[in-house]
């Protein structure tokens, strides 16, 4: 009973040896194709993992590029402020200038001439790494193009109402309460 059907058919003379070998090859081929077919779902899982990894790498690269771009902008702003800031002298700077920064009132001591330049909109206040500096309006607009949150807008003077009884009296800019 150790003989296979193929061996029995060969002994009986019903099948020749070439046909038996050819049938054997076809069985091996079918078995190999079945094994490869079973491996394809694993391959699709692998390709799906590669796709997810590529998407993750792409998002990581986008975040890195955004961070690099922010650092470049910060460096450009710092360079613009350092080259164009209005000089302040602590000996002459005795006039306080108040301005609003994100809902908080900040104070900066400036000279009387600098104070006039600020109120005439010739100088603007810029936040450079937590330090408030004065720069010319043109430079402030260049900084605003790069990062609008760094330029501190001063309120515009509003014309007095027609029925205001105090319209003839000018309120000084340096009035402190």
MARNU-74508 format. One line per 10 residues: number of its first residue (from 1); their letters; for each residue z, x, y of C-alpha. Coordinates in nm, 4 decimals. Example, Ala and Ser with C-alpha at 12.3 -4.5 7.8 and 13.67 -1.06 7.14 Angstrom:
2
1) AS) 0.7800:1.2300:-0.4500 ~ 0.7140:1.3670:-0.1060 .
//
This chain:
177
1) XXXXXXXXXX) 0.0000:0.0000:0.0000 ~ 0.0026:0.3071:0.2277 ~ -0.3687:0.2689:0.2820 ~ -0.4865:0.0896:0.5937 ~ -0.7523:-0.1796:0.5893 ~ -1.0004:0.0729:0.7246 ~ -0.9345:0.3108:0.4336 ~ -0.9665:0.0274:0.1854 ~ -1.3009:-0.0807:0.3322 ~ -1.4264:0.2794:0.3209 .
11) XXXXXXXXXX) -1.3312:0.3086:-0.0492 ~ -1.4971:-0.0182:-0.1287 ~ -1.8143:0.1053:0.0448 ~ -1.8361:-0.1882:0.2811 ~ -1.8077:0.0300:0.5960 ~ -1.9397:0.3809:0.6538 ~ -1.7317:0.6584:0.8146 ~ -1.9169:0.6607:1.1515 ~ -1.8484:0.2922:1.2131 ~ -1.4816:0.3420:1.1240 .
21) XXXXXXXXXX) -1.4483:0.6298:1.3733 ~ -1.6267:0.4273:1.6407 ~ -1.3883:0.1336:1.5914 ~ -1.0926:0.3710:1.6065 ~ -1.2159:0.5130:1.9398 ~ -1.2587:0.1651:2.0838 ~ -0.9024:0.0712:1.9864 ~ -0.7703:0.3860:2.1558 ~ -0.9764:0.3059:2.4664 ~ -0.8381:-0.0473:2.4844 .
31) XXXXXXXXXX) -0.4818:0.0781:2.4396 ~ -0.5313:0.3339:2.7179 ~ -0.6735:0.0682:2.9514 ~ -0.3791:-0.1586:2.8788 ~ -0.1343:0.1216:2.9617 ~ -0.3173:0.1980:3.2846 ~ -0.3174:-0.1731:3.3688 ~ 0.0586:-0.1806:3.3221 ~ 0.0991:0.1198:3.5523 ~ -0.0957:-0.0445:3.8356 .
41) XXXXXXXXXX) 0.1938:-0.2709:3.9425 ~ 0.4049:0.0432:3.9723 ~ 0.1271:0.2051:4.1697 ~ 0.1117:-0.0933:4.4063 ~ 0.4872:-0.0694:4.4601 ~ 0.4379:0.2974:4.5352 ~ 0.1558:0.2247:4.7796 ~ 0.3699:-0.0457:4.9420 ~ 0.6521:0.2073:4.9826 ~ 0.4057:0.4514:5.1394 .
51) XXXXXXXXXX) 0.2842:0.1813:5.3782 ~ 0.6415:0.1010:5.4798 ~ 0.7134:0.4718:5.5292 ~ 0.4048:0.5088:5.7484 ~ 0.5122:0.2087:5.9586 ~ 0.8640:0.3527:5.9918 ~ 0.7240:0.6944:6.0875 ~ 0.4938:0.5310:6.3427 ~ 0.7816:0.3438:6.5067 ~ 0.9946:0.6593:6.5035 .
61) XXXXXXXXXX) 0.7129:0.8536:6.6721 ~ 0.6759:0.5796:6.9335 ~ 1.0483:0.5990:7.0101 ~ 1.0311:0.9782:7.0330 ~ 0.7290:0.9601:7.2633 ~ 0.9065:0.7037:7.4835 ~ 1.2171:0.9253:7.5040 ~ 0.9998:1.2277:7.5883 ~ 0.8215:1.0261:7.8557 ~ 1.1566:0.9197:8.0064 .
71) XXXXXXXXXX) 1.2731:1.2833:8.0137 ~ 0.9494:1.3867:8.1854 ~ 0.9924:1.1130:8.4469 ~ 1.3539:1.2158:8.5052 ~ 1.2452:1.5786:8.5518 ~ 0.9724:1.4757:8.7958 ~ 1.2166:1.2646:8.9963 ~ 1.4708:1.5464:9.0041 ~ 1.2054:1.7895:9.1243 ~ 1.0862:1.5487:9.3962 .
81) XXXXXXXXXX) 1.4416:1.4940:9.5198 ~ 1.5334:1.8630:9.5177 ~ 1.2222:1.9656:9.7107 ~ 1.2308:1.6833:9.9648 ~ 1.5910:1.5814:10.0181 ~ 1.7154:1.5511:10.3709 ~ 1.9682:1.8258:10.4450 ~ 2.3230:1.7150:10.5049 ~ 2.5852:1.9268:10.6731 ~ 2.9454:1.8421:10.5991 .
91) XXXXXXXXXX) 3.0552:1.9642:10.9450 ~ 2.8282:1.7220:11.1336 ~ 2.8351:1.4369:10.8842 ~ 3.1059:1.2153:11.0215 ~ 2.9374:0.8758:11.0450 ~ 2.9849:0.6622:10.7336 ~ 2.6769:0.4848:10.6003 ~ 2.7414:0.1958:10.3608 ~ 2.4890:0.0676:10.1104 ~ 2.4824:-0.1585:9.8064 .
101) XXXXXXXXXX) 2.4175:-0.0090:9.4623 ~ 2.4083:-0.2574:9.1734 ~ 2.6622:-0.4874:9.3345 ~ 2.9002:-0.2130:9.4473 ~ 2.9388:-0.0881:9.8020 ~ 2.8918:0.2872:9.8271 ~ 2.9653:0.5121:10.1236 ~ 2.7861:0.8256:10.2346 ~ 2.8780:1.0374:10.5355 ~ 2.5806:1.1309:10.7508 .
111) XXXXXXXXXX) 2.5182:1.2598:11.1010 ~ 2.4401:1.0199:11.3846 ~ 2.0756:1.1282:11.3923 ~ 2.0402:1.0819:11.0152 ~ 2.2003:0.7387:11.0453 ~ 1.9347:0.6379:11.2988 ~ 1.6604:0.7673:11.0679 ~ 1.7968:0.5598:10.7802 ~ 1.8143:0.2408:10.9855 ~ 1.4609:0.3095:11.1176 .
121) XXXXXXXXXX) 1.3452:0.3303:10.7501 ~ 1.2349:0.6926:10.7852 ~ 1.4795:0.7977:10.5113 ~ 1.5753:0.6150:10.1938 ~ 1.8652:0.6505:9.9530 ~ 1.7787:0.7642:9.5998 ~ 2.0109:0.7860:9.2991 ~ 1.9484:1.1189:9.1275 ~ 2.1721:1.1503:8.8203 ~ 2.4584:0.9665:8.9867 .
131) XXXXXXXXXX) 2.4321:1.1620:9.3138 ~ 2.2947:0.9740:9.6131 ~ 2.0423:1.1708:9.8161 ~ 1.8333:1.0939:10.1233 ~ 1.4577:1.1476:10.0981 ~ 1.1621:1.0550:10.3209 ~ 1.0095:0.7117:10.2629 ~ 0.6848:0.8543:10.1167 ~ 0.8788:1.0482:9.8532 ~ 1.0922:0.7430:9.7788 .
141) XXXXXXXXXX) 0.7746:0.5446:9.7105 ~ 0.6553:0.8150:9.4670 ~ 0.9911:0.7936:9.2923 ~ 0.9672:0.4132:9.2890 ~ 0.6331:0.4406:9.1049 ~ 0.8005:0.6454:8.8331 ~ 1.1319:0.4584:8.8094 ~ 1.1971:0.1693:9.0502 ~ 1.5674:0.1436:8.9650 ~ 1.6447:0.4816:9.1273 .
151) XXXXXXXXXX) 1.5421:0.3824:9.4800 ~ 1.8075:0.1841:9.6659 ~ 1.6556:-0.0774:9.8916 ~ 1.8371:-0.1417:10.2139 ~ 1.8451:-0.5000:10.3389 ~ 1.5906:-0.5929:10.6019 ~ 1.7176:-0.7024:10.9381 ~ 1.6721:-1.0763:10.9780 ~ 1.5831:-1.2232:11.3147 ~ 1.8569:-1.4289:11.4771 .
161) XXXXXXXXXX) 1.8383:-1.8027:11.4571 ~ 1.7337:-1.9867:11.7720 ~ 2.0650:-2.1684:11.8111 ~ 2.2805:-1.8602:11.7467 ~ 2.5214:-1.8178:12.0407 ~ 2.5710:-1.4489:11.9587 ~ 2.2007:-1.3609:11.9475 ~ 2.2274:-1.1653:12.2730 ~ 2.5006:-0.9399:12.1337 ~ 2.3935:-0.6502:11.9146 .
171) XXXXXXX) 2.6131:-0.5665:11.6147 ~ 2.6461:-0.1921:11.5667 ~ 2.5140:-0.0491:11.2370 ~ 2.8289:0.1492:11.1733 ~ 3.0653:-0.1460:11.2062 ~ 3.3430:-0.1225:10.9480 ~ 3.5631:-0.4158:10.8603 .
//
